[in-house]
Structure formats: C-alpha cells, structure tokens
Amino acid sequence: MVQIYDVVIIGAGPAGLSAAIYASMADLEVIVIDKNCTAGGHIQSEQEVKDFPGFPSIEGGELASMLRDHAEFAGAKFIKDEILSIDSECPIKSIKSRRNEYSCRGLIIASGTIKQGDTIKASTAYINGVPDTDENGYVIAGEDCRSSVSNVYAAGSARTKSLNKIVTALSDGANAIHSFLEDIN
C-alpha cells in the first residue's frame, strides 16, 4: 500500500526547508525530496551571505545546515531522489521519481533554478506544463504561492516573482503551507 503524505516538497533550498518547518509544526506528514539532498540549494556554495537578517555575515553552508537541522528537529523527513514527472490533476497528487512513487494531498514545488549559459531558468522540467509555467519554466503563482492547479504550490525561485532572495524564499515556504492549510479546511 502506498503511503499518502499530507505534503511532498520538491527541493531542499530555503523555500523547501521553510515549508518543511511550517508543515511539520502544523503536524502534517511531510517529506522533502531533493536529487542531491544537500540542504540549502544555491546558498550551500556561497562563501559569505551578508543579507540574512540576524547574521551580518554567515557562510552559506552553515546557514543551509541550520535550516535543515531546524526542519529535521520539527519532524520533516528527507529523501534523496530525482523527480521524473508529476501528475497533479487528481486530488491525490502522484510524483514519479527514479527510485519510487510518492502520493500526497499537497505538493510544493521549490526546486530552484538552473543556469543554462547566460540564462537562468526554473528547475521544473518534470512538470510538463501542469501547473502553468512561463516561457522560462517558472511556475505562475502569486504571493500566496497557489498555482493554477488545486493544492499545488510554488515557492522560492521556482515561481514567478520580482525578487529572489533568501528571505523571500523563506517567506514563500511559509505562505505555501499557510495556503495549503486554508485550502484543506
């Protein structure tokens, strides 16, 4: 029998980790799937982060570890796997990966960005057009992180937004869980 999680989060960057913290604090059954399973996404490789409130200067890997530790302390589980496709049109979402298949009531896409030459695009190739994305692969979602598909949310640099910073990614993670809780109640 396949376990149905309350929330599956794709991506372990700041947005995904924030969503994992808030989902766990709301007593939701949550897993975070990331192909590298290294916390923090792009901040992991930053020598120095100078724009994170409360820390005038912090090494990116240290900040990433702190965020992951917080998510694990709150109860989030992490799985190293690569997403191949999602079926998000049914009430129970299905996520296919290289190693397994996952099912959930709510899906948060927080898979970040990839650099292709001089262009930065969202790392959302597995979506296959559902939910709606723009020409660069960013999921079209507002500040509430709701996408065009029920109970599918986009957070951090995976969604359309005008400012991509660590603090806005963290906010997106919290907003995505807040929206999910509103939508299921």
Biotite code that builds the C-alpha atoms (Angstrom):
import biotite.structure as struc

atoms = struc.array([
    struc.Atom([0.000, 0.000, 0.000], chain_id="A", res_id=1, res_name="MET", atom_name="CA", element="C"),
    struc.Atom([1.343, 3.416, -0.992], chain_id="A", res_id=2, res_name="VAL", atom_name="CA", element="C"),
    struc.Atom([1.619, 5.956, 1.813], chain_id="A", res_id=3, res_name="GLN", atom_name="CA", element="C"),
    struc.Atom([-0.210, 9.216, 1.157], chain_id="A", res_id=4, res_name="ILE", atom_name="CA", element="C"),
    struc.Atom([1.665, 12.141, 2.667], chain_id="A", res_id=5, res_name="TYR", atom_name="CA", element="C"),
    struc.Atom([-0.054, 15.362, 3.601], chain_id="A", res_id=6, res_name="ASP", atom_name="CA", element="C"),
    struc.Atom([2.657, 17.342, 1.794], chain_id="A", res_id=7, res_name="VAL", atom_name="CA", element="C"),
    struc.Atom([5.523, 16.492, -0.529], chain_id="A", res_id=8, res_name="VAL", atom_name="CA", element="C"),
    struc.Atom([8.078, 19.238, -1.041], chain_id="A", res_id=9, res_name="ILE", atom_name="CA", element="C"),
    struc.Atom([10.304, 19.079, -4.095], chain_id="A", res_id=10, res_name="ILE", atom_name="CA", element="C"),
    struc.Atom([13.564, 20.876, -3.321], chain_id="A", res_id=11, res_name="GLY", atom_name="CA", element="C"),
    struc.Atom([15.675, 21.408, -0.206], chain_id="A", res_id=12, res_name="ALA", atom_name="CA", element="C"),
    struc.Atom([16.614, 25.053, -0.722], chain_id="A", res_id=13, res_name="GLY", atom_name="CA", element="C"),
    struc.Atom([15.452, 27.823, 1.632], chain_id="A", res_id=14, res_name="PRO", atom_name="CA", element="C"),
    struc.Atom([11.840, 27.758, 0.344], chain_id="A", res_id=15, res_name="ALA", atom_name="CA", element="C"),
    struc.Atom([11.567, 23.984, 0.661], chain_id="A", res_id=16, res_name="GLY", atom_name="CA", element="C"),
    struc.Atom([13.155, 23.947, 4.090], chain_id="A", res_id=17, res_name="LEU", atom_name="CA", element="C"),
    struc.Atom([10.896, 26.731, 5.329], chain_id="A", res_id=18, res_name="SER", atom_name="CA", element="C"),
    struc.Atom([7.846, 24.869, 4.020], chain_id="A", res_id=19, res_name="ALA", atom_name="CA", element="C"),
    struc.Atom([9.086, 21.705, 5.755], chain_id="A", res_id=20, res_name="ALA", atom_name="CA", element="C"),
    struc.Atom([9.444, 23.544, 9.061], chain_id="A", res_id=21, res_name="ILE", atom_name="CA", element="C"),
    struc.Atom([5.960, 25.083, 8.900], chain_id="A", res_id=22, res_name="TYR", atom_name="CA", element="C"),
    struc.Atom([4.327, 21.862, 7.669], chain_id="A", res_id=23, res_name="ALA", atom_name="CA", element="C"),
    struc.Atom([5.918, 19.867, 10.475], chain_id="A", res_id=24, res_name="SER", atom_name="CA", element="C"),
    struc.Atom([4.908, 22.463, 13.052], chain_id="A", res_id=25, res_name="MET", atom_name="CA", element="C"),
    struc.Atom([1.314, 22.080, 11.787], chain_id="A", res_id=26, res_name="ALA", atom_name="CA", element="C"),
    struc.Atom([1.572, 18.311, 12.453], chain_id="A", res_id=27, res_name="ASP", atom_name="CA", element="C"),
    struc.Atom([1.436, 17.451, 8.765], chain_id="A", res_id=28, res_name="LEU", atom_name="CA", element="C"),
    struc.Atom([3.115, 14.299, 7.449], chain_id="A", res_id=29, res_name="GLU", atom_name="CA", element="C"),
    struc.Atom([5.771, 15.820, 5.196], chain_id="A", res_id=30, res_name="VAL", atom_name="CA", element="C"),
    struc.Atom([8.737, 14.672, 3.132], chain_id="A", res_id=31, res_name="ILE", atom_name="CA", element="C"),
    struc.Atom([11.299, 16.730, 1.262], chain_id="A", res_id=32, res_name="VAL", atom_name="CA", element="C"),
    struc.Atom([12.628, 15.207, -1.945], chain_id="A", res_id=33, res_name="ILE", atom_name="CA", element="C"),
    struc.Atom([15.833, 16.570, -3.433], chain_id="A", res_id=34, res_name="ASP", atom_name="CA", element="C"),
    struc.Atom([18.090, 14.953, -6.021], chain_id="A", res_id=35, res_name="LYS", atom_name="CA", element="C"),
    struc.Atom([21.239, 15.930, -4.127], chain_id="A", res_id=36, res_name="ASN", atom_name="CA", element="C"),
    struc.Atom([19.703, 16.035, -0.656], chain_id="A", res_id=37, res_name="CYS", atom_name="CA", element="C"),
    struc.Atom([22.141, 18.788, 0.259], chain_id="A", res_id=38, res_name="THR", atom_name="CA", element="C"),
    struc.Atom([20.292, 21.402, 2.205], chain_id="A", res_id=39, res_name="ALA", atom_name="CA", element="C"),
    struc.Atom([20.184, 24.995, 1.123], chain_id="A", res_id=40, res_name="GLY", atom_name="CA", element="C"),
    struc.Atom([20.182, 24.835, -2.651], chain_id="A", res_id=41, res_name="GLY", atom_name="CA", element="C"),
    struc.Atom([22.367, 27.566, -4.134], chain_id="A", res_id=42, res_name="HIS", atom_name="CA", element="C"),
    struc.Atom([23.248, 29.096, -0.757], chain_id="A", res_id=43, res_name="ILE", atom_name="CA", element="C"),
    struc.Atom([25.183, 25.925, 0.081], chain_id="A", res_id=44, res_name="GLN", atom_name="CA", element="C"),
    struc.Atom([28.011, 27.090, -2.183], chain_id="A", res_id=45, res_name="SER", atom_name="CA", element="C"),
    struc.Atom([28.027, 30.737, -1.072], chain_id="A", res_id=46, res_name="GLU", atom_name="CA", element="C"),
    struc.Atom([31.248, 31.702, 0.708], chain_id="A", res_id=47, res_name="GLN", atom_name="CA", element="C"),
    struc.Atom([29.533, 34.522, 2.545], chain_id="A", res_id=48, res_name="GLU", atom_name="CA", element="C"),
    struc.Atom([25.883, 35.504, 2.927], chain_id="A", res_id=49, res_name="VAL", atom_name="CA", element="C"),
    struc.Atom([25.504, 39.133, 4.018], chain_id="A", res_id=50, res_name="LYS", atom_name="CA", element="C"),
    struc.Atom([21.769, 39.691, 3.544], chain_id="A", res_id=51, res_name="ASP", atom_name="CA", element="C"),
    struc.Atom([20.242, 37.256, 6.036], chain_id="A", res_id=52, res_name="PHE", atom_name="CA", element="C"),
    struc.Atom([18.612, 39.115, 8.956], chain_id="A", res_id=53, res_name="PRO", atom_name="CA", element="C"),
    struc.Atom([20.250, 38.486, 12.309], chain_id="A", res_id=54, res_name="GLY", atom_name="CA", element="C"),
    struc.Atom([23.564, 37.453, 10.772], chain_id="A", res_id=55, res_name="PHE", atom_name="CA", element="C"),
    struc.Atom([25.720, 40.295, 9.440], chain_id="A", res_id=56, res_name="PRO", atom_name="CA", element="C"),
    struc.Atom([27.832, 37.602, 7.785], chain_id="A", res_id=57, res_name="SER", atom_name="CA", element="C"),
    struc.Atom([27.409, 33.826, 7.684], chain_id="A", res_id=58, res_name="ILE", atom_name="CA", element="C"),
    struc.Atom([28.881, 31.118, 5.478], chain_id="A", res_id=59, res_name="GLU", atom_name="CA", element="C"),
    struc.Atom([26.255, 29.702, 3.112], chain_id="A", res_id=60, res_name="GLY", atom_name="CA", element="C"),
    struc.Atom([26.862, 26.062, 4.057], chain_id="A", res_id=61, res_name="GLY", atom_name="CA", element="C"),
    struc.Atom([26.457, 26.881, 7.741], chain_id="A", res_id=62, res_name="GLU", atom_name="CA", element="C"),
    struc.Atom([23.164, 28.686, 7.121], chain_id="A", res_id=63, res_name="LEU", atom_name="CA", element="C"),
    struc.Atom([21.932, 25.796, 4.967], chain_id="A", res_id=64, res_name="ALA", atom_name="CA", element="C"),
    struc.Atom([22.808, 23.283, 7.700], chain_id="A", res_id=65, res_name="SER", atom_name="CA", element="C"),
    struc.Atom([20.996, 25.366, 10.313], chain_id="A", res_id=66, res_name="MET", atom_name="CA", element="C"),
    struc.Atom([17.846, 25.460, 8.163], chain_id="A", res_id=67, res_name="LEU", atom_name="CA", element="C"),
    struc.Atom([17.933, 21.697, 7.539], chain_id="A", res_id=68, res_name="ARG", atom_name="CA", element="C"),
    struc.Atom([18.587, 20.950, 11.213], chain_id="A", res_id=69, res_name="ASP", atom_name="CA", element="C"),
    struc.Atom([15.547, 23.056, 12.110], chain_id="A", res_id=70, res_name="HIS", atom_name="CA", element="C"),
    struc.Atom([13.370, 21.184, 9.596], chain_id="A", res_id=71, res_name="ALA", atom_name="CA", element="C"),
    struc.Atom([14.557, 17.801, 10.902], chain_id="A", res_id=72, res_name="GLU", atom_name="CA", element="C"),
    struc.Atom([14.028, 18.927, 14.509], chain_id="A", res_id=73, res_name="PHE", atom_name="CA", element="C"),
    struc.Atom([10.463, 19.927, 13.587], chain_id="A", res_id=74, res_name="ALA", atom_name="CA", element="C"),
    struc.Atom([9.876, 16.437, 12.150], chain_id="A", res_id=75, res_name="GLY", atom_name="CA", element="C"),
    struc.Atom([10.472, 16.676, 8.386], chain_id="A", res_id=76, res_name="ALA", atom_name="CA", element="C"),
    struc.Atom([11.918, 13.655, 6.599], chain_id="A", res_id=77, res_name="LYS", atom_name="CA", element="C"),
    struc.Atom([14.364, 13.940, 3.700], chain_id="A", res_id=78, res_name="PHE", atom_name="CA", element="C"),
    struc.Atom([14.668, 11.654, 0.691], chain_id="A", res_id=79, res_name="ILE", atom_name="CA", element="C"),
    struc.Atom([17.427, 11.722, -1.910], chain_id="A", res_id=80, res_name="LYS", atom_name="CA", element="C"),
    struc.Atom([15.737, 11.104, -5.241], chain_id="A", res_id=81, res_name="ASP", atom_name="CA", element="C"),
    struc.Atom([15.274, 12.695, -8.645], chain_id="A", res_id=82, res_name="GLU", atom_name="CA", element="C"),
    struc.Atom([11.771, 13.664, -9.772], chain_id="A", res_id=83, res_name="ILE", atom_name="CA", element="C"),
    struc.Atom([10.850, 12.463, -13.252], chain_id="A", res_id=84, res_name="LEU", atom_name="CA", element="C"),
    struc.Atom([7.208, 13.532, -13.508], chain_id="A", res_id=85, res_name="SER", atom_name="CA", element="C"),
    struc.Atom([4.193, 14.637, -11.524], chain_id="A", res_id=86, res_name="ILE", atom_name="CA", element="C"),
    struc.Atom([0.508, 14.006, -12.013], chain_id="A", res_id=87, res_name="ASP", atom_name="CA", element="C"),
    struc.Atom([-1.148, 16.871, -10.200], chain_id="A", res_id=88, res_name="SER", atom_name="CA", element="C"),
    struc.Atom([-4.619, 16.929, -11.720], chain_id="A", res_id=89, res_name="GLU", atom_name="CA", element="C"),
    struc.Atom([-6.233, 14.474, -9.267], chain_id="A", res_id=90, res_name="CYS", atom_name="CA", element="C"),
    struc.Atom([-6.968, 15.265, -5.607], chain_id="A", res_id=91, res_name="PRO", atom_name="CA", element="C"),
    struc.Atom([-4.164, 12.871, -4.623], chain_id="A", res_id=92, res_name="ILE", atom_name="CA", element="C"),
    struc.Atom([-1.008, 14.012, -6.395], chain_id="A", res_id=93, res_name="LYS", atom_name="CA", element="C"),
    struc.Atom([1.378, 11.405, -7.788], chain_id="A", res_id=94, res_name="SER", atom_name="CA", element="C"),
    struc.Atom([5.102, 12.043, -8.041], chain_id="A", res_id=95, res_name="ILE", atom_name="CA", element="C"),
    struc.Atom([7.272, 9.612, -10.004], chain_id="A", res_id=96, res_name="LYS", atom_name="CA", element="C"),
    struc.Atom([10.988, 9.518, -9.354], chain_id="A", res_id=97, res_name="SER", atom_name="CA", element="C"),
    struc.Atom([13.976, 7.378, -10.264], chain_id="A", res_id=98, res_name="ARG", atom_name="CA", element="C"),
    struc.Atom([13.570, 5.245, -7.129], chain_id="A", res_id=99, res_name="ARG", atom_name="CA", element="C"),
    struc.Atom([9.941, 5.380, -6.092], chain_id="A", res_id=100, res_name="ASN", atom_name="CA", element="C"),
    struc.Atom([6.483, 6.837, -6.468], chain_id="A", res_id=101, res_name="GLU", atom_name="CA", element="C"),
    struc.Atom([5.070, 9.218, -3.870], chain_id="A", res_id=102, res_name="TYR", atom_name="CA", element="C"),
    struc.Atom([1.495, 10.313, -3.218], chain_id="A", res_id=103, res_name="SER", atom_name="CA", element="C"),
    struc.Atom([0.286, 13.402, -1.400], chain_id="A", res_id=104, res_name="CYS", atom_name="CA", element="C"),
    struc.Atom([-2.605, 15.762, -0.784], chain_id="A", res_id=105, res_name="ARG", atom_name="CA", element="C"),
    struc.Atom([-0.483, 18.886, -1.278], chain_id="A", res_id=106, res_name="GLY", atom_name="CA", element="C"),
    struc.Atom([2.573, 19.455, -3.450], chain_id="A", res_id=107, res_name="LEU", atom_name="CA", element="C"),
    struc.Atom([5.067, 22.274, -3.055], chain_id="A", res_id=108, res_name="ILE", atom_name="CA", element="C"),
    struc.Atom([7.426, 22.912, -5.946], chain_id="A", res_id=109, res_name="ILE", atom_name="CA", element="C"),
    struc.Atom([10.537, 24.555, -4.530], chain_id="A", res_id=110, res_name="ALA", atom_name="CA", element="C"),
    struc.Atom([13.107, 23.106, -6.903], chain_id="A", res_id=111, res_name="SER", atom_name="CA", element="C"),
    struc.Atom([15.011, 26.334, -7.529], chain_id="A", res_id=112, res_name="GLY", atom_name="CA", element="C"),
    struc.Atom([16.813, 27.372, -10.679], chain_id="A", res_id=113, res_name="THR", atom_name="CA", element="C"),
    struc.Atom([19.490, 26.121, -13.032], chain_id="A", res_id=114, res_name="ILE", atom_name="CA", element="C"),
    struc.Atom([21.908, 28.112, -15.137], chain_id="A", res_id=115, res_name="LYS", atom_name="CA", element="C"),
    struc.Atom([21.963, 27.373, -18.875], chain_id="A", res_id=116, res_name="GLN", atom_name="CA", element="C"),
    struc.Atom([24.644, 29.500, -20.457], chain_id="A", res_id=117, res_name="GLY", atom_name="CA", element="C"),
    struc.Atom([23.805, 33.110, -19.704], chain_id="A", res_id=118, res_name="ASP", atom_name="CA", element="C"),
    struc.Atom([20.188, 32.274, -18.870], chain_id="A", res_id=119, res_name="THR", atom_name="CA", element="C"),
    struc.Atom([18.754, 31.224, -15.513], chain_id="A", res_id=120, res_name="ILE", atom_name="CA", element="C"),
    struc.Atom([15.661, 29.057, -15.728], chain_id="A", res_id=121, res_name="LYS", atom_name="CA", element="C"),
    struc.Atom([13.456, 27.352, -13.181], chain_id="A", res_id=122, res_name="ALA", atom_name="CA", element="C"),
    struc.Atom([14.355, 23.748, -12.487], chain_id="A", res_id=123, res_name="SER", atom_name="CA", element="C"),
    struc.Atom([10.857, 22.476, -13.280], chain_id="A", res_id=124, res_name="THR", atom_name="CA", element="C"),
    struc.Atom([11.243, 20.319, -16.415], chain_id="A", res_id=125, res_name="ALA", atom_name="CA", element="C"),
    struc.Atom([9.405, 17.430, -14.702], chain_id="A", res_id=126, res_name="TYR", atom_name="CA", element="C"),
    struc.Atom([6.172, 19.487, -14.558], chain_id="A", res_id=127, res_name="ILE", atom_name="CA", element="C"),
    struc.Atom([5.239, 19.001, -18.234], chain_id="A", res_id=128, res_name="ASN", atom_name="CA", element="C"),
    struc.Atom([3.032, 22.088, -18.334], chain_id="A", res_id=129, res_name="GLY", atom_name="CA", element="C"),
    struc.Atom([0.846, 21.321, -15.295], chain_id="A", res_id=130, res_name="VAL", atom_name="CA", element="C"),
    struc.Atom([0.666, 23.665, -13.417], chain_id="A", res_id=131, res_name="PRO", atom_name="CA", element="C"),
    struc.Atom([1.064, 26.639, -15.736], chain_id="A", res_id=132, res_name="ASP", atom_name="CA", element="C"),
    struc.Atom([4.599, 27.942, -16.258], chain_id="A", res_id=133, res_name="THR", atom_name="CA", element="C"),
    struc.Atom([6.037, 30.913, -18.090], chain_id="A", res_id=134, res_name="ASP", atom_name="CA", element="C"),
    struc.Atom([8.479, 30.740, -21.020], chain_id="A", res_id=135, res_name="GLU", atom_name="CA", element="C"),
    struc.Atom([11.437, 30.217, -18.638], chain_id="A", res_id=136, res_name="ASN", atom_name="CA", element="C"),
    struc.Atom([9.813, 27.384, -16.700], chain_id="A", res_id=137, res_name="GLY", atom_name="CA", element="C"),
    struc.Atom([8.809, 29.403, -13.640], chain_id="A", res_id=138, res_name="TYR", atom_name="CA", element="C"),
    struc.Atom([5.522, 28.253, -12.117], chain_id="A", res_id=139, res_name="VAL", atom_name="CA", element="C"),
    struc.Atom([2.966, 31.040, -12.374], chain_id="A", res_id=140, res_name="ILE", atom_name="CA", element="C"),
    struc.Atom([1.939, 31.721, -8.777], chain_id="A", res_id=141, res_name="ALA", atom_name="CA", element="C"),
    struc.Atom([1.215, 34.783, -6.662], chain_id="A", res_id=142, res_name="GLY", atom_name="CA", element="C"),
    struc.Atom([2.374, 35.742, -3.180], chain_id="A", res_id=143, res_name="GLU", atom_name="CA", element="C"),
    struc.Atom([0.096, 33.051, -1.733], chain_id="A", res_id=144, res_name="ASP", atom_name="CA", element="C"),
    struc.Atom([2.121, 30.534, -3.787], chain_id="A", res_id=145, res_name="CYS", atom_name="CA", element="C"),
    struc.Atom([-1.021, 28.976, -5.295], chain_id="A", res_id=146, res_name="ARG", atom_name="CA", element="C"),
    struc.Atom([-0.523, 27.638, -8.803], chain_id="A", res_id=147, res_name="SER", atom_name="CA", element="C"),
    struc.Atom([-3.132, 27.004, -11.478], chain_id="A", res_id=148, res_name="SER", atom_name="CA", element="C"),
    struc.Atom([-3.746, 23.516, -10.018], chain_id="A", res_id=149, res_name="VAL", atom_name="CA", element="C"),
    struc.Atom([-5.602, 22.838, -6.782], chain_id="A", res_id=150, res_name="SER", atom_name="CA", element="C"),
    struc.Atom([-3.273, 22.040, -3.853], chain_id="A", res_id=151, res_name="ASN", atom_name="CA", element="C"),
    struc.Atom([-0.114, 22.592, -5.902], chain_id="A", res_id=152, res_name="VAL", atom_name="CA", element="C"),
    struc.Atom([2.046, 25.490, -4.757], chain_id="A", res_id=153, res_name="TYR", atom_name="CA", element="C"),
    struc.Atom([5.282, 27.034, -5.980], chain_id="A", res_id=154, res_name="ALA", atom_name="CA", element="C"),
    struc.Atom([7.813, 28.632, -3.657], chain_id="A", res_id=155, res_name="ALA", atom_name="CA", element="C"),
    struc.Atom([11.149, 30.386, -3.888], chain_id="A", res_id=156, res_name="GLY", atom_name="CA", element="C"),
    struc.Atom([12.858, 30.799, -7.215], chain_id="A", res_id=157, res_name="SER", atom_name="CA", element="C"),
    struc.Atom([10.681, 28.101, -8.823], chain_id="A", res_id=158, res_name="ALA", atom_name="CA", element="C"),
    struc.Atom([7.820, 30.622, -9.081], chain_id="A", res_id=159, res_name="ARG", atom_name="CA", element="C"),
    struc.Atom([7.320, 33.888, -10.931], chain_id="A", res_id=160, res_name="THR", atom_name="CA", element="C"),
    struc.Atom([8.385, 36.785, -8.714], chain_id="A", res_id=161, res_name="LYS", atom_name="CA", element="C"),
    struc.Atom([10.235, 40.049, -8.908], chain_id="A", res_id=162, res_name="SER", atom_name="CA", element="C"),
    struc.Atom([12.700, 39.499, -6.043], chain_id="A", res_id=163, res_name="LEU", atom_name="CA", element="C"),
    struc.Atom([14.648, 36.290, -5.437], chain_id="A", res_id=164, res_name="ASN", atom_name="CA", element="C"),
    struc.Atom([16.408, 36.474, -2.082], chain_id="A", res_id=165, res_name="LYS", atom_name="CA", element="C"),
    struc.Atom([16.824, 34.005, 0.776], chain_id="A", res_id=166, res_name="ILE", atom_name="CA", element="C"),
    struc.Atom([14.290, 35.871, 2.925], chain_id="A", res_id=167, res_name="VAL", atom_name="CA", element="C"),
    struc.Atom([11.662, 35.906, 0.171], chain_id="A", res_id=168, res_name="THR", atom_name="CA", element="C"),
    struc.Atom([12.194, 32.165, -0.389], chain_id="A", res_id=169, res_name="ALA", atom_name="CA", element="C"),
    struc.Atom([11.691, 31.526, 3.332], chain_id="A", res_id=170, res_name="LEU", atom_name="CA", element="C"),
    struc.Atom([8.519, 33.608, 3.231], chain_id="A", res_id=171, res_name="SER", atom_name="CA", element="C"),
    struc.Atom([7.258, 31.634, 0.231], chain_id="A", res_id=172, res_name="ASP", atom_name="CA", element="C"),
    struc.Atom([7.715, 28.355, 2.098], chain_id="A", res_id=173, res_name="GLY", atom_name="CA", element="C"),
    struc.Atom([5.602, 29.630, 4.987], chain_id="A", res_id=174, res_name="ALA", atom_name="CA", element="C"),
    struc.Atom([2.992, 31.114, 2.616], chain_id="A", res_id=175, res_name="ASN", atom_name="CA", element="C"),
    struc.Atom([2.701, 27.855, 0.662], chain_id="A", res_id=176, res_name="ALA", atom_name="CA", element="C"),
    struc.Atom([1.915, 25.882, 3.822], chain_id="A", res_id=177, res_name="ILE", atom_name="CA", element="C"),
    struc.Atom([-0.470, 28.599, 5.040], chain_id="A", res_id=178, res_name="HIS", atom_name="CA", element="C"),
    struc.Atom([-2.321, 28.445, 1.702], chain_id="A", res_id=179, res_name="SER", atom_name="CA", element="C"),
    struc.Atom([-2.444, 24.642, 1.813], chain_id="A", res_id=180, res_name="PHE", atom_name="CA", element="C"),
    struc.Atom([-3.925, 24.710, 5.314], chain_id="A", res_id=181, res_name="LEU", atom_name="CA", element="C"),
    struc.Atom([-6.536, 27.246, 4.196], chain_id="A", res_id=182, res_name="GLU", atom_name="CA", element="C"),
    struc.Atom([-7.389, 25.153, 1.140], chain_id="A", res_id=183, res_name="ASP", atom_name="CA", element="C"),
    struc.Atom([-7.928, 21.887, 3.037], chain_id="A", res_id=184, res_name="ILE", atom_name="CA", element="C"),
    struc.Atom([-10.049, 23.434, 5.800], chain_id="A", res_id=185, res_name="ASN", atom_name="CA", element="C"),
])
